[in-house]
Amino acid sequence: MSDVLSQAEVENLLSAVDGVDDVRPSRTEEPLRSRDKVSTYDFKRPERVGKEQMRSLQTMHEGFGRNFGAALSALLRTMVEVKLTSVDQLTYSEFVFSLENPTCFNLITASPLEGQLILDINPSILFPVIDRLLGGSTTSAPPARRPLTEIELRLVSRITNLFLNEMQHAWENVLALELSVDRVESNPQLVQIIPANEVIVLISFELTVGEMRGMMN
């Protein structure tokens, strides 16, 4: 049998194809489904703490801020407002490079937890507090840009001890913590207690003493 078509047969086949309508099987239309919500995820900044835990931390430290503000007001004999401003997750290097240098960078042990906590008090509010402890006023003045002296460190220890006491009370229903200051540094960029890309939880407060304001982390 020959597999070769004549010219007439080819023309007949082509004309037959042209006469056939383009019929395609109809596709049953599916109802459009609403797109699932998609949330972005940054692999460079993974979140280690869940949203529920972050909300619990926020609620806990809002109460801490009020109590610490009241205790600090009694110590300084003037009105002090401590307001929680944020509870965030970021890397350790991002936190360190966002701080003033020099600053008051306290490394805190928190038994029975491993590792260390950090308390950073910005110089813009720390020096007015020191002045107030020495009997000065709380009027606006340019903050000093220098490390603390030995005498100033002793005065600041009264603030940090007050902070640690109120923090232990804030956490007592969750975990009985024993907090103590291990050491105080002035240059946070030289303190490498964990890897730079390790994720931390940063809890920030704004302190207002008279006309002066500053951050405590």
N, C-alpha and C positions, 0 to 999 in steps of 0.2 A: 504494500500500500504506500502510495506516495504521500509525503508530509508537506509537499509544496502546493500552495493554492495558486490558481490562475488569477490573472488580473481581474477578470469578471467576478470571480468568487470573493476576492478581497473587497471590491466595490460594493457587492451585495451585503457583506457583513457590516461594513462601515455604515451603510444606509440604514441597516436594521438597528444598529446601536444608536444612531441619531434619532430614531423614532421612539426610542424608549425613554419615558420620563424618569427623571432622577428620583427614585423612590427609596427613602431611607426608613428604617424602622423607627417608629415614634418612641421617644423616651418618656416614660412616665415622669411627670414633673413632681419633684420632691418639695415639700414645704421648706421654705428658707428657714434655717435655724439661726438663732441669734448667735453671734460670735462669742466664744468664751472670753472672759476677761483675762488679759495677759498682763502680767506685772514684770517689770524689768528686774534683772538680777545682775549685779556687778560682781564678777568673779574676782576682781582685784580687791574688793572690800566686802567679803562675805559677812553676813550677819550671824553672830554666834548666840545671840539672846533673842528669844521669841517675843512677839508683840505683847502677849499677855504678861510676860515677865517684865517687859519694859514699862507697861502701864502700872504694874505693882511697884516698881522702883520709883516711878513718878509720884504715885500717891504717898508712898512712904516718906520720900524726901521733901514733899510739900509740907508734911507735918513736922519733919525735922527742921526745915527752914524757919517755921514759926517759933518753935521752941528755942532754937539757937539764937534767933533774933531777940527773944525775950531775955535769955540768959546774958547775952552780950550787952543788952541795954542796961541790965542791972550792974554789970561789971564796970561799964564806962560811965554810968550815971547820965546817960543821954539816950534819946530815941534812936534805935538802930532797926532798920528794916532789912530782912534777909528774904529775897524772893527767888524761887526756883525759876530758871529761865529755859533750861533745856535738858533733855536726857537723850544722848546720842550714842551711836556706835561709830568708831573710826579707828584707824591704825595708830599705834603708839607714836610713830614718827610724825604723823599729822598733828597729833596733840602737842608733842614737845616743841615742834617748830612754830606753833601758834602762840606760844607763851612769850612773855617779856623776858629779857635777859639784861641784867640780873633780875631774879625774882626770889620768892620764898618758897622753895620746893621741898616739901616734907615727905620723907619716905616712912611709911607706917606699916608695922607688922600687925596682922589681924589674926591672932590665934583663935580657933584651930585651922583657919584657912591657910593654904600655901601661897607663896608669893607675897607681894606687898601692895598696899594701897598708896595713893599719892594725894596729898593735899597741897594745892598751889594757891597762894594768896598774892594777888596782884599788888605791886608797890603803890599803885594809885590810891588804894584804900588802906593798905597796911601802914604806911607812914602816918596818915591822919589818926589811925587807931592808936599807934604808939604815942603820938603827941597827946592824945586824949588821956592815955594812961598816966602820962607825966603831968597832967593838969592843964594842958593846952586847950584851945578851942577847936571847933570842927569847921572853921571857915575854909574857903577854897584857897589852895596854895599849890604851886607846881610840885609834883612828886619828885623825890630824890631818885637819882639813877645810879645806885651803888649797892654793893652787898651790905648786909646787915652787920653791925658791930656785935661784939660779944654781949654788951649790955642790952642792945636791942633784941638779940636772940632770946635772952632771958625774959624780956617783957613779952615777946611774941609767944613764948611757951605758955603763958597764961591764956592766950587766945586758943592755941591748939589744944591744950588740955580741956578747955571748955567745949571745943568742937568734938573731941574724942568722947567725952562724957555724954553729950547729947546724941552722938551717932550710935553709941552702944545702946542707949535707951530706944532709939528708933528701930534698931534691929532685934531687940530682945525677944519679940514674939516670933521671929523667924529663926534666929541663931544667936546664941550667947557668944558675943565677940569680946576678946580682950585686946584692946587697941593701945598701941604705944608708939611714940616717934622713935624711929631707929637713927635717923640722921637728917640734917637739913643742908641742902645744897643751894647755891645761888645761880649756877648755870645748868639749866635742865638738859641742854643738848649733850652734856658730858655724862649724863646718868643713863646707863643702858641696863635696865633691870629685866627687860624682855626683848625679843627680836623686834626690829623696827616695823615689820609688817604684821605683827600680832594685833588682833582686834581687841579693843578695850571699850568699856562703857564709861562715857564722860558725863558727869552730872555737874551742871554749872549753876551758880547762884550769883545774883547781883546784890551787893551790900550797899546800903545807903546810910551814911552817918553824917547828919547835918547837911552841908552843901556838897559833900564828897560822895562819889560813887566809884565802885570798882568790882572786879570779878573775883570769885573764889571757885576753884574747880576741884 
